[in-house]
């Protein structure tokens, strides 16, 4: 198991990619701390993970609230005693429309969750991750490395996440904390269906199917790998013999 003894925090862990990563990380031997605005939505997932022999903590947390983020980190350390990886996954889509049509309140809401939330979680985790020389993994998007028309606030927010990830990689290199961004690509999630309502979901992979890159970045195999942008669907293990 590639994550035996590791502790990982996953924001937006109650559904979609967050829930898939919780399952995969536990299968790889990690303990997981999940946050969700409505923690009751993760109760069944937590029961599932514990029944499988995993250790799981679920905390109610709004990632745009600095005090709640700090409380989530404290609860994780109190429960598990350490932190090895954080996956900044919590995100909202907003509406796909021209900038001229984006309401200011919607812009602020998307930026707050998708960029400010990443900043707050990353900032709160710097100390614990320095102690373990751990890993930050930030969720980007296919529109995260360029500006694409009609993507409202989502596209600028994800571009900001990639810039923040690179900044953190440089600032934390001496401490041994790595920071990388991952474009998960198309996944069969509710958000994907909202963004592409006419797409046939049967042709889109499930989140669990693109989870290898996240295991790699959370594991010791990625020591020294920092400041990079990965496309999940293109990822191959550095050593094919080590593939699960």
ZISUL-V359290 format. One record per backbone hydrogen bond with DSSP energy under -0.5 kcal/mol. NH is the residue of the N-H (numbers start at 1). CO is the residue of the C=O. E is the energy in kcal/mol with one decimal. If there is no record, write none. Layout:
nh=NH co=CO e=E
nh=NH co=CO e=E
This chain:
nh=3 co=28 e=-2.2
nh=4 co=1 e=-1.0
nh=5 co=29 e=-1.3
nh=6 co=3 e=-2.2
nh=8 co=31 e=-2.6
nh=9 co=85 e=-2.5
nh=10 co=33 e=-2.5
nh=11 co=87 e=-2.2
nh=12 co=35 e=-0.7
nh=13 co=10 e=-0.5
nh=13 co=35 e=-2.1
nh=15 co=12 e=-0.6
nh=18 co=15 e=-0.8
nh=19 co=15 e=-1.3
nh=20 co=16 e=-2.0
nh=21 co=17 e=-2.9
nh=22 co=18 e=-1.9
nh=23 co=19 e=-2.1
nh=24 co=20 e=-2.4
nh=25 co=21 e=-3.2
nh=26 co=22 e=-2.1
nh=27 co=23 e=-2.1
nh=28 co=24 e=-1.4
nh=29 co=26 e=-1.8
nh=30 co=25 e=-2.6
nh=31 co=6 e=-2.6
nh=32 co=55 e=-2.4
nh=33 co=8 e=-2.6
nh=34 co=32 e=-0.5
nh=34 co=57 e=-3.4
nh=35 co=10 e=-1.8
nh=36 co=59 e=-1.7
nh=39 co=37 e=-0.6
nh=41 co=38 e=-2.1
nh=42 co=39 e=-1.9
nh=43 co=40 e=-1.2
nh=46 co=42 e=-2.7
nh=47 co=43 e=-2.3
nh=48 co=44 e=-2.3
nh=49 co=45 e=-2.5
nh=50 co=46 e=-2.4
nh=51 co=47 e=-2.3
nh=52 co=48 e=-1.2
nh=53 co=50 e=-1.8
nh=54 co=49 e=-2.7
nh=56 co=54 e=-0.5
nh=57 co=32 e=-2.4
nh=59 co=34 e=-2.9
nh=61 co=36 e=-1.7
nh=63 co=61 e=-0.7
nh=65 co=62 e=-2.4
nh=66 co=64 e=-0.7
nh=69 co=65 e=-2.3
nh=70 co=66 e=-2.3
nh=71 co=67 e=-2.0
nh=72 co=68 e=-2.0
nh=73 co=69 e=-2.2
nh=74 co=70 e=-2.4
nh=75 co=71 e=-2.6
nh=76 co=72 e=-2.1
nh=77 co=73 e=-2.3
nh=78 co=74 e=-2.6
nh=79 co=75 e=-2.0
nh=80 co=76 e=-2.8
nh=81 co=76 e=-0.5
nh=81 co=77 e=-1.8
nh=84 co=7 e=-2.8
nh=85 co=7 e=-1.6
nh=86 co=135 e=-2.1
nh=87 co=9 e=-3.1
nh=88 co=86 e=-0.6
nh=88 co=137 e=-3.0
nh=89 co=87 e=-1.5
nh=97 co=95 e=-1.0
nh=101 co=98 e=-2.0
nh=102 co=98 e=-0.5
nh=102 co=99 e=-1.3
nh=103 co=101 e=-0.5
nh=107 co=103 e=-2.3
nh=108 co=104 e=-2.4
nh=109 co=105 e=-2.1
nh=110 co=106 e=-2.5
nh=111 co=107 e=-2.5
nh=112 co=108 e=-2.5
nh=113 co=109 e=-2.0
nh=114 co=110 e=-2.7
nh=115 co=111 e=-2.0
nh=116 co=111 e=-2.4
nh=117 co=112 e=-1.8
nh=119 co=115 e=-2.3
nh=120 co=116 e=-2.7
nh=121 co=117 e=-2.3
nh=122 co=118 e=-2.6
nh=123 co=119 e=-2.8
nh=124 co=120 e=-2.1
nh=125 co=121 e=-1.4
nh=126 co=122 e=-0.7
nh=126 co=123 e=-0.8
nh=129 co=125 e=-2.4
nh=130 co=126 e=-2.1
nh=131 co=127 e=-1.5
nh=132 co=128 e=-0.8
nh=133 co=129 e=-1.0
nh=134 co=129 e=-2.5
nh=135 co=84 e=-2.2
nh=136 co=178 e=-3.0
nh=137 co=86 e=-2.7
nh=138 co=180 e=-2.7
nh=139 co=88 e=-2.2
nh=140 co=138 e=-0.5
nh=140 co=182 e=-3.1
nh=144 co=141 e=-1.9
nh=146 co=143 e=-0.5
nh=148 co=146 e=-0.6
nh=151 co=148 e=-0.8
nh=152 co=97 e=-1.4
nh=154 co=151 e=-1.0
nh=155 co=151 e=-1.2
nh=156 co=152 e=-0.6
nh=157 co=153 e=-2.0
nh=158 co=154 e=-2.3
nh=159 co=155 e=-2.2
nh=160 co=156 e=-2.1
nh=161 co=157 e=-1.8
nh=162 co=158 e=-1.8
nh=163 co=159 e=-1.9
nh=164 co=160 e=-2.7
nh=165 co=161 e=-2.6
nh=166 co=162 e=-1.9
nh=167 co=163 e=-2.3
nh=168 co=164 e=-2.7
nh=169 co=165 e=-2.1
nh=170 co=166 e=-1.9
nh=171 co=167 e=-2.6
nh=172 co=168 e=-2.5
nh=173 co=169 e=-0.6
nh=173 co=170 e=-0.5
nh=176 co=172 e=-0.6
nh=176 co=173 e=-1.4
nh=177 co=172 e=-1.7
nh=178 co=134 e=-2.2
nh=178 co=176 e=-0.5
nh=180 co=136 e=-2.0
nh=181 co=228 e=-2.5
nh=182 co=138 e=-2.5
nh=183 co=230 e=-3.5
nh=184 co=182 e=-0.8
nh=188 co=205 e=-2.3
nh=189 co=187 e=-1.8
nh=193 co=189 e=-2.0
nh=194 co=190 e=-2.0
nh=195 co=191 e=-2.2
nh=196 co=192 e=-2.5
nh=199 co=196 e=-1.8
nh=201 co=199 e=-0.7
nh=203 co=200 e=-1.7
nh=204 co=201 e=-1.8
nh=209 co=206 e=-1.5
nh=210 co=207 e=-1.7
nh=211 co=208 e=-1.4
nh=214 co=211 e=-0.5
nh=215 co=211 e=-1.7
nh=216 co=212 e=-2.6
nh=217 co=213 e=-2.4
nh=218 co=214 e=-1.7
nh=219 co=215 e=-1.1
nh=219 co=216 e=-0.7
nh=222 co=216 e=-0.6
nh=222 co=219 e=-1.3
nh=223 co=220 e=-1.7
nh=225 co=222 e=-2.8
nh=226 co=224 e=-0.8
nh=227 co=179 e=-3.1
nh=230 co=181 e=-2.6
nh=232 co=183 e=-2.7
nh=232 co=230 e=-0.6
nh=234 co=231 e=-1.6
nh=235 co=231 e=-0.7
nh=235 co=232 e=-0.9
nh=240 co=238 e=-0.5
nh=242 co=239 e=-2.4
nh=243 co=240 e=-1.3
